[in-house]
């Protein structure tokens, strides 16, 4: 992990702010209401132009914290989380795969048909489902049973194009955008809820086990192959279409990034040696509710 990566992350965050200012400013101009509003937006745009020297100081400080976080748990202001993903897509993948994205008041289910090397994505279908407010503060059984039921409904609408060959089990990638402590590529215990969810009994439980149990109740022959958060998923999606992608950034109520790190640069990693020599690391540098980390 080099300073260049950190600078890119910082620049991306700053660029988002500047872009927002420019867009608002242009809308004001189109509406013919310049004057004072235009001046305010111009001042805001100018203040977002962080000098290169200050960016370097931010990058240096983040680099120190990132190395400390990779060395030991709790050793840094940044939560450097090991994703257990040591291989990213190459674009050669072939077949039908499912995904479930749970990260807020809505969740999404998706299926894709990949054609392999030189073909890429052939087709995809998705559905977005709202989560009733009472389920966000109810029980873990009620929440995951509801999600599994909607997933089963989506699978039942599978067209012939997405049908699997006999004997093959459907594979699911589970994007879970809440703090978890992962212990493998497809296991992770919930640390805490955010974004309006509050189901105390779920804290400390394996989210993959809860989902798998609910899917079994629905009679779904499906296994969770990977548990990731939204940033790692974004990185994987970028790498699928561009082999040079090495980092992804999410800017929202909570901001975090994922990047490809050398496995040897992660002293706190004591798991099975990475076959690729790399490991995707995820870090949180701002949370609207909880501050840094």
Residue frames relative to the residue before (quaternion, step in Angstrom):
aa qw qx qy qz dx dy dz
X 1.0000 0.0000 0.0000 0.0000 0.00 0.00 0.00
X 0.0844 -0.8346 0.5442 0.0108 3.55 -0.48 1.19
X 0.7019 -0.4700 0.3358 0.4167 3.50 -1.36 0.23
X 0.5750 0.6052 -0.3804 0.3981 3.58 1.10 -0.67
X 0.6444 0.5274 -0.3203 0.4517 3.58 0.96 -0.89
X 0.6639 0.5064 -0.3045 0.4584 3.56 0.95 -0.92
X 0.6399 0.5249 -0.3248 0.4578 3.57 0.97 -0.86
X 0.6308 0.5358 -0.3309 0.4534 3.57 1.01 -0.85
X 0.6468 0.5169 -0.3147 0.4643 3.59 0.97 -0.88
X 0.6625 0.5040 -0.3036 0.4636 3.58 0.91 -0.93
X 0.6629 0.5131 -0.2985 0.4562 3.56 0.92 -0.94
X 0.6249 0.5445 -0.3390 0.4452 3.57 1.03 -0.79
X 0.6583 0.5059 -0.3061 0.4659 3.56 0.96 -0.88
X 0.6734 0.4905 -0.2919 0.4698 3.57 0.93 -0.89
X 0.6331 0.5457 -0.3293 0.4392 3.56 1.01 -0.83
X 0.6179 0.5503 -0.3452 0.4429 3.57 1.05 -0.76
X 0.6616 0.5080 -0.3031 0.4609 3.56 0.99 -0.86
X 0.6604 0.5003 -0.3018 0.4716 3.56 0.94 -0.90
X 0.6449 0.5296 -0.3239 0.4458 3.57 0.95 -0.90
X 0.6380 0.5266 -0.3297 0.4549 3.57 0.98 -0.85
X 0.6535 0.5194 -0.3124 0.4534 3.56 0.96 -0.87
X 0.6632 0.5134 -0.3028 0.4527 3.56 0.96 -0.92
X 0.6504 0.5252 -0.3172 0.4478 3.59 0.96 -0.91
X 0.6657 0.4956 -0.3038 0.4680 3.58 0.89 -0.93
X 0.6390 0.5408 -0.3185 0.4447 3.54 0.98 -0.90
X 0.6753 0.4918 -0.2981 0.4618 3.58 0.92 -0.88
X 0.6323 0.5257 -0.3367 0.4588 3.57 1.05 -0.72
X 0.6254 0.5337 -0.3319 0.4625 3.55 1.03 -0.76
X 0.6544 0.5170 -0.3108 0.4559 3.55 0.97 -0.87
X 0.6596 0.5111 -0.3143 0.4526 3.56 0.96 -0.88
X 0.6837 0.4753 -0.2872 0.4735 3.54 1.11 -0.64
X 0.4882 -0.6938 0.4124 0.3322 3.58 1.28 0.00
X 0.5956 0.5498 -0.3626 0.4599 3.61 1.25 0.31
X 0.0698 0.8235 -0.5566 0.0847 3.56 0.45 1.19
X 0.4140 0.7674 -0.4363 0.2221 3.55 -0.16 -1.30
X 0.8601 -0.0423 0.0633 0.5044 3.53 -0.89 -1.00
X 0.6386 0.5352 -0.3314 0.4426 3.59 0.97 -0.85
X 0.6391 0.5255 -0.3168 0.4638 3.55 1.02 -0.84
X 0.6536 0.5191 -0.3094 0.4556 3.56 1.00 -0.80
X 0.6386 0.5285 -0.3183 0.4600 3.55 1.03 -0.82
X 0.6836 0.4812 -0.2871 0.4677 3.57 0.91 -0.92
X 0.6150 0.5392 -0.3436 0.4616 3.58 1.09 -0.68
X 0.6486 0.5106 -0.3113 0.4708 3.56 0.99 -0.86
X 0.6424 0.5234 -0.3150 0.4628 3.56 1.01 -0.85
X 0.6391 0.5306 -0.3155 0.4589 3.56 1.00 -0.87
X 0.6572 0.5117 -0.3101 0.4584 3.56 0.95 -0.89
X 0.6887 0.4922 -0.2897 0.4466 3.58 0.92 -0.87
X 0.6257 0.5344 -0.3385 0.4565 3.58 1.22 -0.37
X 0.5758 0.5885 -0.3768 0.4244 3.57 1.24 -0.23
X 0.1180 -0.8315 0.5422 0.0257 3.53 0.27 1.32
X 0.4821 -0.6748 0.4734 0.2969 3.62 -0.81 0.96
X 0.6068 -0.5821 0.4044 0.3597 3.57 -1.11 0.71
X 0.6219 0.5552 -0.3448 0.4314 3.60 1.02 -0.74
X 0.6684 0.4804 -0.3017 0.4811 3.58 1.00 -0.81
X 0.6051 0.5488 -0.3509 0.4578 3.58 1.06 -0.71
X 0.6367 0.5296 -0.3210 0.4595 3.57 1.02 -0.81
X 0.6421 0.5137 -0.3252 0.4670 3.60 0.99 -0.79
X 0.6431 0.5122 -0.3169 0.4730 3.58 1.00 -0.85
X 0.6543 0.5193 -0.3052 0.4573 3.58 0.96 -0.92
X 0.6524 0.5135 -0.3134 0.4610 3.60 0.95 -0.88
X 0.6666 0.5024 -0.3008 0.4612 3.58 0.94 -0.90
X 0.6644 0.4963 -0.3048 0.4684 3.57 0.98 -0.84
X 0.6141 0.5562 -0.3438 0.4420 3.58 1.04 -0.76
X 0.6437 0.5180 -0.3143 0.4675 3.57 0.96 -0.88
X 0.6899 0.4815 -0.2800 0.4624 3.57 0.86 -0.98
X 0.6431 0.5276 -0.3268 0.4486 3.58 1.02 -0.77
X 0.6479 0.5030 -0.3178 0.4755 3.59 0.95 -0.84
X 0.6471 0.5166 -0.3194 0.4608 3.59 0.99 -0.83
X 0.6698 0.5053 -0.2914 0.4594 3.57 1.03 -0.82
X 0.6464 0.5018 -0.3120 0.4827 3.57 1.15 -0.58
X 0.6341 0.5623 -0.3218 0.4221 3.57 1.19 -0.56
X 0.8090 -0.0993 0.1049 0.5698 3.59 0.95 -0.85
X 0.5624 -0.5876 0.4610 0.3549 3.54 -1.23 0.54
X 0.8262 0.1969 -0.1593 0.5033 3.57 -0.87 0.94
X 0.5360 0.6596 -0.3880 0.3565 3.56 1.27 0.09
X 0.7593 0.3031 -0.1619 0.5526 3.57 1.29 -0.03
X 0.5631 -0.5699 0.4743 0.3649 3.53 -1.31 0.37
X 0.6720 0.4374 -0.2812 0.5272 3.57 1.25 -0.40
X 0.3553 -0.7072 0.5653 0.2326 3.57 -1.00 0.80
X 0.0991 -0.7919 0.6023 0.0197 3.58 -0.29 1.27
X 0.0582 -0.8454 0.5299 -0.0339 3.54 -0.13 1.34
X 0.3527 -0.7250 0.5563 0.2015 3.54 -0.85 1.02
X 0.3202 -0.7974 0.4876 0.1545 3.58 -0.69 1.08
X 0.3491 -0.7378 0.4833 0.3165 3.58 1.26 -0.49
X 0.5275 0.5807 -0.4292 0.4476 3.59 1.25 0.31
X 0.0066 0.8281 -0.5595 0.0344 3.58 -0.40 1.19
X 0.7341 0.2616 -0.2148 0.5886 3.55 1.31 0.17
X 0.1856 -0.7834 0.5869 0.0865 3.57 -0.80 1.03
X 0.6712 -0.5035 0.3434 0.4220 3.62 -1.17 0.41
X 0.3086 -0.7587 0.5518 0.1572 3.54 -1.18 0.67
X 0.5266 -0.6021 0.4311 0.4175 3.58 1.21 -0.45
X 0.6206 0.5524 -0.3317 0.4468 3.57 1.31 -0.15
X 0.4436 0.7222 -0.4409 0.2952 3.59 1.27 -0.16
X 0.0908 -0.8046 0.5869 0.0039 3.54 -1.07 0.81
X 0.6387 0.5348 -0.3922 0.3902 3.57 -1.02 0.80
X 0.5584 -0.5838 0.4737 0.3508 3.53 -1.37 -0.21
X 0.0073 0.8003 -0.5973 0.0519 3.55 -0.88 1.00
X 0.2851 -0.7524 0.5740 0.1519 3.54 -1.21 0.65
X 0.0941 -0.7772 0.6190 0.0625 3.54 -1.25 0.48
X 0.1201 -0.7507 0.6460 0.0684 3.53 -1.23 0.68
X 0.0908 -0.8051 0.5861 0.0057 3.57 -0.72 1.10
X 0.0370 0.7920 -0.6043 0.0782 3.57 -0.44 1.28
X 0.2582 0.7961 -0.5074 0.2053 3.56 -0.44 1.18
X 0.8001 0.1162 -0.0645 0.5849 3.57 1.23 0.23
X 0.7860 -0.3243 0.2340 0.4715 3.54 -1.18 -0.53
X 0.7092 0.2973 -0.2371 0.5937 3.56 1.33 -0.10
X 0.1107 -0.7571 0.6287 0.1389 3.56 -1.24 0.33
X 0.2781 -0.7696 0.5605 0.1274 3.54 -1.18 0.60
X 0.1342 -0.7485 0.6425 0.0951 3.55 -1.16 0.69
X 0.0622 -0.8146 0.5743 -0.0521 3.53 -0.97 0.91
X 0.0345 -0.7563 0.6493 0.0725 3.53 -1.19 0.55
X 0.1077 -0.7979 0.5921 0.0342 3.54 -1.01 0.82
X 0.2250 -0.7267 0.6323 0.1467 3.51 -1.25 0.59
X 0.1116 -0.8146 0.5690 0.0161 3.56 -0.45 1.25
X 0.3360 -0.8012 0.4738 0.1436 3.54 -0.87 1.00
X 0.5808 -0.6047 0.3780 0.3925 3.58 1.24 -0.04
X 0.8066 -0.3145 0.2114 0.4537 3.54 -1.35 -0.11
X 0.8333 0.1850 -0.1607 0.4954 3.54 -0.85 1.02
X 0.6917 0.4409 -0.2708 0.5038 3.59 1.28 -0.18
X 0.1703 -0.8306 0.5096 0.1461 3.56 0.90 -0.96
X 0.8018 -0.2566 0.2149 0.4951 3.54 -1.15 -0.70
X 0.2421 -0.7814 0.5634 0.1154 3.56 -0.69 1.14
X 0.7867 -0.1601 0.1499 0.5771 3.56 0.86 -0.94
X 0.0351 -0.7874 0.6145 0.0347 3.55 -1.23 0.45
X 0.0910 -0.7651 0.6357 0.0481 3.53 -1.23 0.58
X 0.0292 0.8126 -0.5814 0.0285 3.57 -0.99 0.72
X 0.1303 -0.7569 0.6340 0.0908 3.50 -1.36 0.32
X 0.2079 -0.7648 0.5991 0.1136 3.56 -1.11 0.73
X 0.1024 -0.8162 0.5685 -0.0126 3.53 -0.83 1.07
X 0.3639 -0.7185 0.5522 0.2154 3.57 -0.95 0.91
X 0.3305 -0.7259 0.5697 0.1981 3.55 -1.09 0.76
X 0.4454 -0.6883 0.4949 0.2879 3.62 -0.65 1.02
X 0.5856 -0.6303 0.3797 0.3400 3.63 -0.85 0.91
X 0.6542 0.5314 -0.3350 0.4212 3.61 0.95 -0.79
X 0.6321 0.5341 -0.3406 0.4463 3.61 1.14 -0.48
X 0.6052 0.5750 -0.3473 0.4273 3.59 1.21 -0.46
X 0.7681 0.2557 -0.1547 0.5663 3.57 1.24 -0.32
X 0.4952 0.6789 -0.4107 0.3538 3.58 1.23 0.32
X 0.7170 -0.3631 0.3138 0.5056 3.56 -0.64 -1.17
X 0.6110 -0.5551 0.4102 0.3877 3.56 -1.22 0.45
X 0.6158 0.5522 -0.3494 0.4402 3.59 1.02 -0.76
X 0.6766 0.5002 -0.2993 0.4498 3.57 0.86 -0.95
X 0.6633 0.5118 -0.3113 0.4486 3.58 0.91 -0.88
X 0.7484 0.4070 -0.2405 0.4653 3.59 0.68 -1.04
X 0.5808 0.5500 -0.3826 0.4623 3.60 1.13 -0.48
X 0.6418 0.5185 -0.3164 0.4681 3.58 1.01 -0.81
X 0.6620 0.5036 -0.3033 0.4650 3.57 0.92 -0.92
X 0.6747 0.4994 -0.2947 0.4567 3.58 0.91 -0.93
X 0.6282 0.5354 -0.3372 0.4527 3.58 1.04 -0.74
X 0.6660 0.4837 -0.2980 0.4834 3.58 0.98 -0.82
X 0.6235 0.5284 -0.3320 0.4710 3.57 1.08 -0.73
X 0.6432 0.5204 -0.3144 0.4654 3.58 0.99 -0.84
X 0.6274 0.5320 -0.3275 0.4649 3.57 1.02 -0.81
X 0.6538 0.5150 -0.3006 0.4658 3.57 1.00 -0.89
X 0.6564 0.5068 -0.3081 0.4662 3.60 0.96 -0.87
X 0.6387 0.5528 -0.3271 0.4236 3.59 1.02 -0.78
X 0.6768 0.4720 -0.2818 0.4897 3.57 1.25 -0.42
X 0.3307 0.7734 -0.4750 0.2586 3.57 1.30 0.29
X 0.3209 -0.7526 0.5462 0.1798 3.56 -0.79 1.05
X 0.7150 -0.4593 0.3126 0.4244 3.57 -1.29 0.27
X 0.5930 0.6026 -0.3582 0.3961 3.55 1.09 -0.71
X 0.7484 0.3987 -0.2012 0.4904 3.57 1.09 -0.75
X 0.4227 0.7231 -0.4623 0.2911 3.59 1.24 -0.04
X 0.3612 -0.7286 0.5450 0.2040 3.55 -1.05 0.87
X 0.5777 -0.5654 0.4497 0.3798 3.53 -1.24 0.42
X 0.6442 -0.5494 0.3594 0.3925 3.63 -1.08 0.66
X 0.7965 0.3034 -0.2275 0.4709 3.56 -0.98 0.87
X 0.6455 0.5131 -0.3356 0.4554 3.58 1.20 -0.22
X 0.3477 -0.7499 0.5329 0.1811 3.55 -0.86 1.00
X 0.4981 -0.6398 0.4896 0.3207 3.58 -1.04 0.71
X 0.2262 -0.7691 0.5858 0.1192 3.56 -1.04 0.84
X 0.1488 -0.8039 0.5750 0.0312 3.53 -1.00 0.94
X 0.2185 -0.7264 0.6361 0.1412 3.53 -1.05 0.86
X 0.1767 -0.8125 0.5527 0.0558 3.58 -0.71 1.11
X 0.1189 -0.7741 0.6205 0.0402 3.56 -0.52 1.24
X 0.0069 0.8032 -0.5892 0.0873 3.54 -0.47 1.30
X 0.1258 -0.8593 0.4950 0.0260 3.57 -0.10 1.31
X 0.4956 0.5711 -0.4813 0.4434 3.52 0.73 1.20
X 0.6251 -0.5644 0.3666 0.3954 3.62 -1.10 0.52
X 0.0746 0.7821 -0.6132 0.0826 3.57 -0.76 1.10
X 0.3194 -0.6908 0.6067 0.2293 3.52 -1.29 0.41
X 0.1899 -0.8201 0.5323 0.0895 3.55 -0.26 1.27
X 0.1824 -0.7785 0.5931 0.0942 3.52 -1.18 0.71
X 0.7711 0.0117 -0.0474 0.6349 3.56 1.34 -0.06
X 0.7298 -0.4247 0.2935 0.4482 3.58 -1.29 0.02
X 0.8162 0.1801 -0.0993 0.5399 3.61 1.09 -0.54
X 0.6429 0.4247 -0.3774 0.5137 3.57 1.00 0.87
X 0.1963 0.7802 -0.5775 0.1386 3.56 -1.08 0.68
X 0.2690 -0.7717 0.5571 0.1473 3.57 -0.88 0.96
X 0.5079 -0.6601 0.4695 0.2930 3.54 -1.01 0.86
X 0.3079 -0.7472 0.5655 0.1646 3.56 -0.91 1.01
X 0.7516 -0.2255 0.1714 0.5958 3.56 0.92 -0.94
X 0.4555 -0.6489 0.5328 0.2958 3.53 -1.28 0.39
X 0.0666 -0.7511 0.6536 0.0655 3.54 -1.30 0.44
X 0.7666 0.4294 -0.2438 0.4106 3.58 -1.31 -0.25
X 0.7547 -0.4176 0.2171 0.4571 3.56 1.00 0.80
X 0.5740 0.5663 -0.3929 0.4421 3.62 1.23 -0.11
X 0.0885 0.7837 -0.6107 0.0707 3.57 -1.08 0.74
X 0.2415 0.7314 -0.5878 0.2476 3.55 0.06 1.38
X 0.2733 -0.8332 0.4590 0.1432 3.55 0.17 1.34
X 0.6511 0.5488 -0.3289 0.4082 3.59 0.95 -0.82
X 0.6256 0.5625 -0.3277 0.4299 3.57 1.23 -0.45
X 0.5515 0.6220 -0.3963 0.3897 3.60 1.14 -0.56
X 0.7837 0.2753 -0.2358 0.5043 3.56 -0.84 1.04
X 0.6260 0.5263 -0.3429 0.4621 3.59 1.26 -0.12
X 0.5292 -0.6100 0.4915 0.3260 3.53 -1.28 0.49
X 0.3752 -0.7590 0.4876 0.2130 3.59 -0.52 1.18
X 0.6212 0.5333 -0.3495 0.4556 3.60 1.10 -0.61
X 0.6277 0.5284 -0.3349 0.4634 3.59 1.01 -0.76
X 0.6546 0.5177 -0.3134 0.4531 3.57 0.96 -0.88
X 0.6693 0.4812 -0.2977 0.4816 3.57 0.95 -0.86
X 0.6533 0.5241 -0.3147 0.4466 3.60 0.92 -0.89
X 0.6303 0.5275 -0.3269 0.4665 3.57 1.01 -0.81
X 0.6753 0.4930 -0.2918 0.4645 3.57 0.93 -0.94
X 0.6418 0.5137 -0.3312 0.4631 3.61 1.00 -0.76
X 0.6315 0.5332 -0.3348 0.4526 3.59 1.00 -0.79
X 0.6286 0.5344 -0.3323 0.4570 3.61 1.03 -0.77
X 0.6894 0.4595 -0.2703 0.4904 3.58 1.16 -0.63
X 0.4826 -0.6807 0.4218 0.3547 3.57 1.30 -0.10
X 0.3973 0.7250 -0.4696 0.3098 3.58 1.20 0.47
X 0.2368 -0.7520 0.5998 0.1363 3.57 -0.77 1.05
X 0.3861 0.7098 -0.4717 0.3530 3.54 0.37 1.30
X 0.1554 -0.7906 0.5872 0.0777 3.58 -1.00 0.83
X 0.4109 -0.6812 0.5471 0.2604 3.56 -1.13 0.72
X 0.2144 -0.8187 0.5253 0.0881 3.57 -0.42 1.25
X 0.8133 0.0308 0.0169 0.5807 3.58 1.12 -0.65
X 0.1690 -0.7431 0.6410 0.0919 3.52 -1.16 0.80
X 0.1117 0.7940 -0.5852 0.1210 3.58 -0.62 1.15
X 0.4090 -0.6526 0.5430 0.3345 3.57 -1.26 0.09
X 0.7507 -0.4360 0.2488 0.4294 3.57 -1.28 0.20
X 0.6596 0.5223 -0.3247 0.4321 3.60 1.00 -0.74
X 0.6453 0.4952 -0.3202 0.4856 3.58 0.97 -0.80
X 0.6320 0.5294 -0.3255 0.4630 3.57 1.05 -0.74
X 0.6396 0.5182 -0.3170 0.4710 3.57 1.04 -0.80
X 0.6351 0.5262 -0.3196 0.4664 3.56 1.02 -0.83
X 0.6582 0.5103 -0.3058 0.4614 3.58 0.93 -0.90
X 0.6548 0.5131 -0.3093 0.4607 3.57 1.00 -0.84
X 0.6511 0.5113 -0.3134 0.4652 3.56 1.03 -0.78
X 0.6663 0.5051 -0.3054 0.4557 3.56 0.97 -0.85
X 0.5747 0.6051 -0.3808 0.3982 3.59 1.11 -0.63
X 0.7743 0.3314 -0.1729 0.5106 3.59 0.98 -0.81
X 0.7934 0.1525 -0.0732 0.5847 3.60 1.21 -0.38
X 0.3349 -0.7913 0.4806 0.1750 3.58 -0.33 1.24
X 0.6355 0.5459 -0.3323 0.4332 3.61 1.22 -0.28
X 0.4859 0.6588 -0.4432 0.3653 3.61 1.26 -0.11
X 0.0392 -0.8257 0.5624 -0.0168 3.60 -0.78 1.04
X 0.7986 0.1745 -0.0977 0.5676 3.62 1.21 -0.17
X 0.0911 -0.7641 0.6359 0.0595 3.54 -1.29 0.49
X 0.1415 -0.7923 0.5915 0.0487 3.57 -1.09 0.76
X 0.1444 -0.7507 0.6392 0.0844 3.56 -1.06 0.86
X 0.0768 -0.7871 0.6117 0.0182 3.57 -0.80 1.05
X 0.3060 0.7437 -0.5394 0.2496 3.58 -0.49 1.17
X 0.7813 -0.2048 0.1894 0.5584 3.58 -1.02 -0.76
X 0.7324 0.1270 -0.1215 0.6578 3.52 1.30 -0.45
X 0.1667 -0.8002 0.5706 0.0794 3.60 -0.87 0.91
X 0.1210 0.7910 -0.5891 0.1120 3.54 -0.86 0.95
X 0.2331 -0.7692 0.5841 0.1128 3.53 -1.29 0.33
X 0.1432 -0.7524 0.6344 0.1047 3.54 -1.27 0.46
X 0.0371 0.8008 -0.5954 0.0542 3.55 -0.99 0.79
X 0.5234 -0.6257 0.4819 0.3200 3.55 -1.29 0.36
X 0.0772 -0.8095 0.5819 -0.0118 3.56 -0.63 1.19
X 0.5204 -0.5862 0.5047 0.3617 3.56 -1.22 0.44
X 0.5099 -0.6683 0.4441 0.3099 3.58 -0.82 0.98
X 0.6456 0.5358 -0.3225 0.4383 3.60 1.03 -0.72
X 0.6513 0.5158 -0.3133 0.4599 3.60 1.22 -0.36
X 0.6379 0.4876 -0.3269 0.4985 3.59 1.28 0.24
X 0.2017 -0.8304 0.5086 0.1057 3.63 0.21 1.23
X 0.6831 0.5018 -0.3091 0.4312 3.61 1.01 -0.70
X 0.5347 0.6157 -0.4135 0.4050 3.59 1.26 -0.11
X 0.0115 0.8136 -0.5787 0.0550 3.59 -0.65 1.16
X 0.4497 0.7054 -0.4393 0.3274 3.55 1.21 0.37
X 0.7595 -0.3067 0.2738 0.5041 3.53 -1.29 -0.40
X 0.5406 -0.6420 0.4263 0.3373 3.61 -0.83 0.92
X 0.4863 -0.6690 0.4845 0.2851 3.55 -0.99 0.86
X 0.4188 -0.7213 0.4935 0.2464 3.59 -0.77 1.02
X 0.6957 0.4655 -0.2679 0.4771 3.56 1.11 -0.68
X 0.4472 -0.6841 0.4600 0.3470 3.58 1.22 -0.42
X 0.6952 0.4084 -0.2549 0.5337 3.55 1.35 0.11
X 0.0656 -0.7717 0.6303 0.0536 3.53 -1.32 0.31
X 0.3812 -0.7012 0.5487 0.2489 3.57 -0.94 0.86
X 0.1093 -0.7850 0.6089 0.0324 3.55 -0.82 1.07
X 0.1974 -0.7842 0.5843 0.0678 3.53 -1.05 0.87
X 0.0394 0.8164 -0.5759 0.0145 3.60 -0.86 0.83
X 0.3300 -0.7281 0.5781 0.1638 3.50 -1.21 0.78
X 0.0764 -0.8246 0.5594 0.0371 3.58 -0.69 1.04
X 0.8043 0.0192 -0.0787 0.5887 3.59 1.24 0.06
X 0.0141 -0.7653 0.6436 0.0022 3.51 -1.08 0.82
X 0.5248 -0.6679 0.4302 0.3056 3.57 -0.78 1.05
X 0.7578 0.3913 -0.2077 0.4791 3.56 0.93 -0.86
X 0.8172 0.3104 -0.1288 0.4684 3.55 0.84 -0.96
X 0.4922 -0.6538 0.4448 0.3640 3.62 1.21 -0.06
X 0.7845 -0.2752 0.2116 0.5138 3.60 -1.22 -0.38
X 0.8238 0.1622 -0.1564 0.5201 3.54 -0.85 1.02
